[in-house]
Amino acid sequence: MSETTPALIVPVRQSEKKSLKPARRKPTTLTGKQRKQEAEGKIDKHWRTYFLQKLAETSNVTASATHAGVATSRAYKTRREDAKFAAAWYAALLEGYQHLEMEALGYLRAPDPDRKFDVANALRLLAAHKATIEKQRVAPEEEDDQAVFDSIDAMIDEMRERSLANDAALALPEADDAQDGG
């Protein structure tokens, strides 16, 4: 760990500096007219919780926004601007898909003639969102900082060992050539 390699320094012209900066997005707000169009009234400060609960229950963004008392556009805008909300959104969708799978399986195992359930559409919906579902299911658990540092250290140590082995392998032919000539 005591060895450090110098960083590669690349000069950047003044004209290129502007293009390297990430574009800053001005936060947008809904106007009164947009609120009226979306039938959005006074917003509850806990709307995100209500929205996510309903999304997990129904997998329906419009129904969830209506339940939370916000415009659908507000929910999508918040998802774009807030990474934690976006992660919770996908977790809620995953839960909703799991509910749908269990509901379809339950209906197929014990069909209730008094209950209407469209199995074909449920299966089509699950198939259409299969990639999203699988991505969420196999997402690794968040690792703590120390585990990340340890894995980086192990990778660096392995790279150093390979580098030393490569240097040793390259030095052998030179030594053989010196002995043959002497």
Buried (B, 14 or more C-beta within 10 A) or exposed (E): EEEEEEEEEEEEEEEEEEEEEEEEEEEEEBEEEBBEEBEBEEBEEEBBEBBBBBBBBBBEBEBBBBBBBBBBBBBEBBBEEEEEBEEBBBBBBBBBBBBBBEEBEEBEEEEEEEEEEEEEEBBEBBEEBEEEBEEBEEEEEEEEEEEEEEEEEEEEEEEEEEEEEEEEEEEEEEEEEEEEEE
